[in-house]
Amino acid sequence: MTTITEIAPDIFRINTFIPEGNLGFSQFLVRDEEPLLFHTGMRALFPLVREAVASLIDPAKLRWIGFSHFEADECGSLNEWQAIAPQATAVCSMVGKMVSVDDFSHVNPAKGMIDGEEFSTGSHTFRFISTPHVPHNWEAGLLFETTSGVLFASDVLHQNGDVPALTSDSVIDRVRQSMLEMQASPLADYLPYTPKTEATLKRVAGLKPRTIASMHGSIYSGDGERAILEYAEVLKEVFGPQD
């Protein structure tokens, strides 16, 4: 079942829960003069996501398609979206553009961004935050919507399960449990921990987001700085160096 929830003014979470994987997959549509979709979902989800987007805007008018890193749930249906929205342009890190995205989808060259660079979709302004290997992959980055304080966080605060769309309660216990479940599965070690991980997450926390829009799990609204710092502690606990 695919659901739609408005998480901030004209920012919508589109979520499909996959029972076989005990995991929800979220895409985020920003309805604006130049509409933006953050995450495309896998190709198998494209019909469901397209239908959900069509209930909010004309899909052909989609202008920007953002994502953190090169992975199926992040940008797997990029080509399908560009087939129905000819002006749609990928927004990703400059590294992602250079090493993967422009080869994978060459209809429109991607908008490769560097740390701190901003762009506008009309009434919304987005700042690109370069976060190599956070959550994972060399080319990783996050988008921060500066008007409403929404952080498009990819796999940061990942939570397994069919959970509420929105919460103001701490999700950190679910985050820790989800990490441990992943560590006990064939997908173990899906999150790297490098000498730069802590500093990267502190930099993200310094944005003081009011809403953290994670791909998997509930959208957290509240003290985003504290939530990211707690996430950094749990990430180190589970994936950091073991004494």
C-alpha positions as YAML, in Angstrom:
chain: A
units: angstrom
residues:
- id: 1
  name: MET
  ca: [0.00, 0.00, 0.00]
- id: 2
  name: THR
  ca: [1.29, 3.45, -0.95]
- id: 3
  name: THR
  ca: [0.41, 6.39, 1.30]
- id: 4
  name: ILE
  ca: [0.87, 10.16, 1.00]
- id: 5
  name: THR
  ca: [1.53, 12.44, 3.98]
- id: 6
  name: GLU
  ca: [2.28, 16.17, 3.98]
- id: 7
  name: ILE
  ca: [5.30, 16.59, 6.28]
- id: 8
  name: ALA
  ca: [5.78, 20.35, 5.75]
- id: 9
  name: PRO
  ca: [4.00, 22.94, 3.59]
- id: 10
  name: ASP
  ca: [3.89, 21.48, 0.03]
- id: 11
  name: ILE
  ca: [6.39, 18.73, 0.93]
- id: 12
  name: PHE
  ca: [4.90, 15.24, 0.73]
- id: 13
  name: ARG
  ca: [6.11, 11.82, 1.83]
- id: 14
  name: ILE
  ca: [5.13, 9.01, -0.55]
- id: 15
  name: ASN
  ca: [5.69, 5.70, 1.20]
- id: 16
  name: THR
  ca: [5.30, 2.07, 0.16]
- id: 17
  name: PHE
  ca: [5.75, -0.64, 2.79]
- id: 18
  name: ILE
  ca: [7.23, -3.93, 1.54]
- id: 19
  name: PRO
  ca: [6.17, -6.66, 4.03]
- id: 20
  name: GLU
  ca: [8.68, -9.20, 2.69]
- id: 21
  name: GLY
  ca: [11.51, -6.92, 3.69]
- id: 22
  name: ASN
  ca: [9.77, -5.39, 6.73]
- id: 23
  name: LEU
  ca: [10.77, -2.04, 5.28]
- id: 24
  name: GLY
  ca: [9.12, 1.10, 3.96]
- id: 25
  name: PHE
  ca: [10.51, 3.11, 1.05]
- id: 26
  name: SER
  ca: [9.79, 6.85, 0.93]
- id: 27
  name: GLN
  ca: [10.04, 9.39, -1.83]
- id: 28
  name: PHE
  ca: [9.48, 13.11, -1.20]
- id: 29
  name: LEU
  ca: [7.69, 15.44, -3.58]
- id: 30
  name: VAL
  ca: [8.14, 19.19, -3.25]
- id: 31
  name: ARG
  ca: [5.24, 20.92, -4.97]
- id: 32
  name: ASP
  ca: [6.56, 24.21, -6.32]
- id: 33
  name: GLU
  ca: [7.08, 26.22, -9.51]
- id: 34
  name: GLU
  ca: [9.79, 23.70, -10.43]
- id: 35
  name: PRO
  ca: [8.65, 20.49, -8.68]
- id: 36
  name: LEU
  ca: [11.31, 18.28, -7.10]
- id: 37
  name: LEU
  ca: [11.18, 14.56, -6.30]
- id: 38
  name: PHE
  ca: [13.78, 13.35, -3.79]
- id: 39
  name: HIS
  ca: [14.34, 9.61, -4.29]
- id: 40
  name: THR
  ca: [12.77, 7.81, -7.25]
- id: 41
  name: GLY
  ca: [12.42, 4.38, -5.69]
- id: 42
  name: MET
  ca: [13.32, 1.17, -7.48]
- id: 43
  name: ARG
  ca: [12.00, 0.53, -10.98]
- id: 44
  name: ALA
  ca: [9.48, -1.96, -9.57]
- id: 45
  name: LEU
  ca: [7.91, 0.86, -7.54]
- id: 46
  name: PHE
  ca: [7.71, 3.30, -10.44]
- id: 47
  name: PRO
  ca: [4.00, 2.72, -11.29]
- id: 48
  name: LEU
  ca: [2.97, 3.24, -7.66]
- id: 49
  name: VAL
  ca: [5.11, 6.33, -7.17]
- id: 50
  name: ARG
  ca: [4.02, 7.81, -10.50]
- id: 51
  name: GLU
  ca: [0.36, 7.38, -9.50]
- id: 52
  name: ALA
  ca: [1.00, 9.06, -6.16]
- id: 53
  name: VAL
  ca: [2.88, 11.96, -7.76]
- id: 54
  name: ALA
  ca: [0.04, 12.34, -10.30]
- id: 55
  name: SER
  ca: [-2.39, 12.94, -7.43]
- id: 56
  name: LEU
  ca: [-0.32, 15.98, -6.42]
- id: 57
  name: ILE
  ca: [1.08, 17.44, -9.67]
- id: 58
  name: ASP
  ca: [1.22, 16.72, -13.40]
- id: 59
  name: PRO
  ca: [4.15, 14.25, -13.54]
- id: 60
  name: ALA
  ca: [5.24, 15.68, -16.90]
- id: 61
  name: LYS
  ca: [6.07, 18.96, -15.14]
- id: 62
  name: LEU
  ca: [8.59, 17.39, -12.75]
- id: 63
  name: ARG
  ca: [11.76, 19.50, -13.01]
- id: 64
  name: TRP
  ca: [14.26, 18.10, -10.50]
- id: 65
  name: ILE
  ca: [15.04, 14.59, -9.25]
- id: 66
  name: GLY
  ca: [17.31, 14.57, -6.21]
- id: 67
  name: PHE
  ca: [18.98, 11.70, -4.38]
- id: 68
  name: SER
  ca: [21.83, 11.06, -1.99]
- id: 69
  name: HIS
  ca: [23.82, 8.36, -3.74]
- id: 70
  name: PHE
  ca: [23.74, 5.88, -6.60]
- id: 71
  name: GLU
  ca: [21.54, 2.98, -5.45]
- id: 72
  name: ALA
  ca: [18.33, 1.42, -6.76]
- id: 73
  name: ASP
  ca: [16.02, 2.81, -4.07]
- id: 74
  name: GLU
  ca: [17.57, 6.26, -4.46]
- id: 75
  name: CYS
  ca: [17.55, 6.68, -8.25]
- id: 76
  name: GLY
  ca: [16.70, 3.33, -9.86]
- id: 77
  name: SER
  ca: [13.78, 4.69, -11.91]
- id: 78
  name: LEU
  ca: [15.50, 7.92, -12.97]
- id: 79
  name: ASN
  ca: [15.28, 6.93, -16.65]
- id: 80
  name: GLU
  ca: [11.58, 6.10, -16.34]
- id: 81
  name: TRP
  ca: [10.88, 9.50, -14.79]
- id: 82
  name: GLN
  ca: [12.82, 11.33, -17.48]
- id: 83
  name: ALA
  ca: [10.82, 9.47, -20.14]
- id: 84
  name: ILE
  ca: [7.57, 11.04, -18.87]
- id: 85
  name: ALA
  ca: [9.06, 14.34, -17.67]
- id: 86
  name: PRO
  ca: [11.46, 15.42, -20.43]
- id: 87
  name: GLN
  ca: [12.78, 18.44, -18.50]
- id: 88
  name: ALA
  ca: [13.51, 16.48, -15.33]
- id: 89
  name: THR
  ca: [17.16, 16.81, -14.31]
- id: 90
  name: ALA
  ca: [18.98, 14.79, -11.69]
- id: 91
  name: VAL
  ca: [20.40, 16.66, -8.69]
- id: 92
  name: CYS
  ca: [23.30, 14.91, -6.97]
- id: 93
  name: SER
  ca: [26.89, 15.41, -5.88]
- id: 94
  name: MET
  ca: [29.47, 16.38, -8.46]
- id: 95
  name: VAL
  ca: [31.15, 13.04, -7.76]
- id: 96
  name: GLY
  ca: [27.89, 11.19, -8.44]
- id: 97
  name: LYS
  ca: [27.42, 13.07, -11.71]
- id: 98
  name: MET
  ca: [30.95, 12.34, -12.87]
- id: 99
  name: VAL
  ca: [31.31, 8.69, -11.90]
- id: 100
  name: SER
  ca: [27.81, 7.22, -12.39]
- id: 101
  name: VAL
  ca: [24.75, 9.33, -13.07]
- id: 102
  name: ASP
  ca: [25.55, 10.88, -16.45]
- id: 103
  name: ASP
  ca: [26.52, 7.45, -17.77]
- id: 104
  name: PHE
  ca: [23.41, 5.79, -16.36]
- id: 105
  name: SER
  ca: [20.98, 8.47, -17.53]
- id: 106
  name: HIS
  ca: [22.22, 10.69, -20.31]
- id: 107
  name: VAL
  ca: [18.94, 12.34, -21.44]
- id: 108
  name: ASN
  ca: [19.67, 15.46, -19.38]
- id: 109
  name: PRO
  ca: [23.10, 15.95, -17.80]
- id: 110
  name: ALA
  ca: [22.82, 15.90, -14.02]
- id: 111
  name: LYS
  ca: [23.16, 19.02, -11.91]
- id: 112
  name: GLY
  ca: [26.32, 18.10, -10.01]
- id: 113
  name: MET
  ca: [26.59, 20.06, -6.77]
- id: 114
  name: ILE
  ca: [29.39, 20.91, -4.37]
- id: 115
  name: ASP
  ca: [29.18, 21.35, -0.61]
- id: 116
  name: GLY
  ca: [27.16, 24.39, 0.42]
- id: 117
  name: GLU
  ca: [25.81, 25.15, -3.05]
- id: 118
  name: GLU
  ca: [22.16, 26.22, -3.18]
- id: 119
  name: PHE
  ca: [19.38, 26.26, -5.76]
- id: 120
  name: SER
  ca: [15.71, 27.28, -5.76]
- id: 121
  name: THR
  ca: [12.57, 25.61, -7.03]
- id: 122
  name: GLY
  ca: [10.51, 28.78, -6.57]
- id: 123
  name: SER
  ca: [9.41, 29.24, -2.96]
- id: 124
  name: HIS
  ca: [11.80, 26.57, -1.64]
- id: 125
  name: THR
  ca: [15.58, 26.88, -1.43]
- id: 126
  name: PHE
  ca: [17.81, 23.82, -1.11]
- id: 127
  name: ARG
  ca: [21.38, 23.57, 0.14]
- id: 128
  name: PHE
  ca: [23.52, 20.62, -0.85]
- id: 129
  name: ILE
  ca: [25.55, 19.02, 1.94]
- id: 130
  name: SER
  ca: [28.42, 16.80, 0.79]
- id: 131
  name: THR
  ca: [28.63, 13.74, 3.09]
- id: 132
  name: PRO
  ca: [30.99, 11.14, 1.55]
- id: 133
  name: HIS
  ca: [30.24, 7.68, 3.01]
- id: 134
  name: VAL
  ca: [27.35, 9.05, 5.11]
- id: 135
  name: PRO
  ca: [25.07, 7.21, 5.02]
- id: 136
  name: HIS
  ca: [27.15, 5.23, 2.51]
- id: 137
  name: ASN
  ca: [28.92, 5.54, -0.86]
- id: 138
  name: TRP
  ca: [31.67, 7.93, -1.94]
- id: 139
  name: GLU
  ca: [29.26, 10.24, -3.77]
- id: 140
  name: ALA
  ca: [26.77, 10.63, -0.91]
- id: 141
  name: GLY
  ca: [25.17, 13.95, -0.06]
- id: 142
  name: LEU
  ca: [22.02, 15.33, 1.57]
- id: 143
  name: LEU
  ca: [19.64, 18.19, 0.70]
- id: 144
  name: PHE
  ca: [18.53, 20.72, 3.28]
- id: 145
  name: GLU
  ca: [15.40, 22.77, 2.58]
- id: 146
  name: THR
  ca: [16.22, 26.06, 4.24]
- id: 147
  name: THR
  ca: [12.70, 27.56, 4.42]
- id: 148
  name: SER
  ca: [10.99, 24.86, 6.52]
- id: 149
  name: GLY
  ca: [14.12, 23.26, 7.93]
- id: 150
  name: VAL
  ca: [13.54, 19.87, 6.30]
- id: 151
  name: LEU
  ca: [16.59, 17.63, 5.96]
- id: 152
  name: PHE
  ca: [16.26, 15.05, 3.19]
- id: 153
  name: ALA
  ca: [18.33, 12.51, 5.06]
- id: 154
  name: SER
  ca: [18.40, 9.37, 2.88]
- id: 155
  name: ASP
  ca: [19.27, 6.41, 5.16]
- id: 156
  name: VAL
  ca: [20.10, 8.51, 8.23]
- id: 157
  name: LEU
  ca: [17.67, 7.47, 11.01]
- id: 158
  name: HIS
  ca: [16.76, 4.30, 9.06]
- id: 159
  name: GLN
  ca: [14.01, 2.36, 10.86]
- id: 160
  name: ASN
  ca: [12.65, -1.03, 9.89]
- id: 161
  name: GLY
  ca: [8.97, -1.90, 10.18]
- id: 162
  name: ASP
  ca: [5.57, -0.49, 9.29]
- id: 163
  name: VAL
  ca: [5.80, 2.60, 11.47]
- id: 164
  name: PRO
  ca: [3.82, 5.87, 11.72]
- id: 165
  name: ALA
  ca: [4.43, 8.39, 8.95]
- id: 166
  name: LEU
  ca: [5.22, 11.21, 11.38]
- id: 167
  name: THR
  ca: [6.44, 11.36, 14.95]
- id: 168
  name: SER
  ca: [7.72, 13.88, 17.45]
- id: 169
  name: ASP
  ca: [8.95, 11.10, 19.74]
- id: 170
  name: SER
  ca: [12.55, 9.94, 19.64]
- id: 171
  name: VAL
  ca: [13.17, 7.20, 17.06]
- id: 172
  name: ILE
  ca: [16.67, 6.35, 18.27]
- id: 173
  name: ASP
  ca: [15.68, 3.04, 19.91]
- id: 174
  name: ARG
  ca: [14.11, 1.88, 16.63]
- id: 175
  name: VAL
  ca: [17.19, 3.06, 14.77]
- id: 176
  name: ARG
  ca: [19.49, 1.00, 17.02]
- id: 177
  name: GLN
  ca: [17.28, -2.08, 16.73]
- id: 178
  name: SER
  ca: [17.17, -1.74, 12.94]
- id: 179
  name: MET
  ca: [20.96, -1.54, 12.77]
- id: 180
  name: LEU
  ca: [21.26, -4.70, 14.86]
- id: 181
  name: GLU
  ca: [18.70, -6.48, 12.67]
- id: 182
  name: MET
  ca: [20.64, -5.50, 9.56]
- id: 183
  name: GLN
  ca: [23.87, -6.72, 11.16]
- id: 184
  name: ALA
  ca: [22.26, -10.13, 11.68]
- id: 185
  name: SER
  ca: [21.20, -10.32, 8.02]
- id: 186
  name: PRO
  ca: [22.91, -10.77, 4.62]
- id: 187
  name: LEU
  ca: [22.98, -6.94, 4.45]
- id: 188
  name: ALA
  ca: [25.40, -6.62, 7.38]
- id: 189
  name: ASP
  ca: [27.85, -3.70, 7.39]
- id: 190
  name: TYR
  ca: [25.64, -1.58, 5.16]
- id: 191
  name: LEU
  ca: [26.77, 1.58, 6.95]
- id: 192
  name: PRO
  ca: [30.50, 2.37, 6.99]
- id: 193
  name: TYR
  ca: [32.19, 4.10, 9.91]
- id: 194
  name: THR
  ca: [35.24, 6.09, 8.91]
- id: 195
  name: PRO
  ca: [37.57, 8.53, 10.71]
- id: 196
  name: LYS
  ca: [35.44, 11.35, 9.23]
- id: 197
  name: THR
  ca: [31.98, 9.99, 10.10]
- id: 198
  name: GLU
  ca: [31.60, 11.74, 13.46]
- id: 199
  name: ALA
  ca: [32.69, 15.13, 12.08]
- id: 200
  name: THR
  ca: [30.39, 14.77, 9.07]
- id: 201
  name: LEU
  ca: [27.36, 14.05, 11.25]
- id: 202
  name: LYS
  ca: [28.21, 16.93, 13.60]
- id: 203
  name: ARG
  ca: [28.27, 19.21, 10.56]
- id: 204
  name: VAL
  ca: [24.84, 17.92, 9.51]
- id: 205
  name: ALA
  ca: [23.51, 18.32, 13.06]
- id: 206
  name: GLY
  ca: [24.72, 21.92, 12.99]
- id: 207
  name: LEU
  ca: [22.04, 22.68, 10.39]
- id: 208
  name: LYS
  ca: [19.52, 22.29, 13.24]
- id: 209
  name: PRO
  ca: [16.85, 20.65, 11.08]
- id: 210
  name: ARG
  ca: [13.28, 20.78, 12.33]
- id: 211
  name: THR
  ca: [12.19, 17.76, 10.28]
- id: 212
  name: ILE
  ca: [14.31, 14.76, 9.28]
- id: 213
  name: ALA
  ca: [12.92, 13.10, 6.16]
- id: 214
  name: SER
  ca: [14.42, 9.62, 6.15]
- id: 215
  name: MET
  ca: [13.83, 7.15, 3.34]
- id: 216
  name: HIS
  ca: [13.04, 4.29, 5.72]
- id: 217
  name: GLY
  ca: [10.81, 4.80, 8.76]
- id: 218
  name: SER
  ca: [8.99, 7.62, 10.46]
- id: 219
  name: ILE
  ca: [9.66, 11.25, 9.65]
- id: 220
  name: TYR
  ca: [10.95, 12.88, 12.82]
- id: 221
  name: SER
  ca: [9.92, 16.44, 13.70]
- id: 222
  name: GLY
  ca: [11.51, 18.16, 16.66]
- id: 223
  name: ASP
  ca: [15.07, 18.76, 17.82]
- id: 224
  name: GLY
  ca: [16.85, 17.54, 14.71]
- id: 225
  name: GLU
  ca: [20.28, 18.53, 15.99]
- id: 226
  name: ARG
  ca: [19.90, 16.25, 19.01]
- id: 227
  name: ALA
  ca: [18.47, 13.43, 16.87]
- id: 228
  name: ILE
  ca: [21.45, 13.51, 14.50]
- id: 229
  name: LEU
  ca: [23.95, 13.58, 17.37]
- id: 230
  name: GLU
  ca: [22.20, 10.62, 19.01]
- id: 231
  name: TYR
  ca: [22.32, 8.83, 15.64]
- id: 232
  name: ALA
  ca: [26.07, 9.47, 15.49]
- id: 233
  name: GLU
  ca: [26.51, 7.85, 18.91]
- id: 234
  name: VAL
  ca: [24.50, 4.76, 17.97]
- id: 235
  name: LEU
  ca: [26.28, 4.46, 14.63]
- id: 236
  name: LYS
  ca: [29.62, 4.47, 16.44]
- id: 237
  name: GLU
  ca: [28.33, 1.94, 18.98]
- id: 238
  name: VAL
  ca: [27.22, -0.54, 16.31]
- id: 239
  name: PHE
  ca: [29.66, 0.08, 13.45]
- id: 240
  name: GLY
  ca: [32.63, 1.90, 14.96]
- id: 241
  name: PRO
  ca: [35.95, 0.42, 16.05]
- id: 242
  name: GLN
  ca: [35.58, -2.31, 18.62]
- id: 243
  name: ASP
  ca: [38.02, -2.27, 21.55]
...
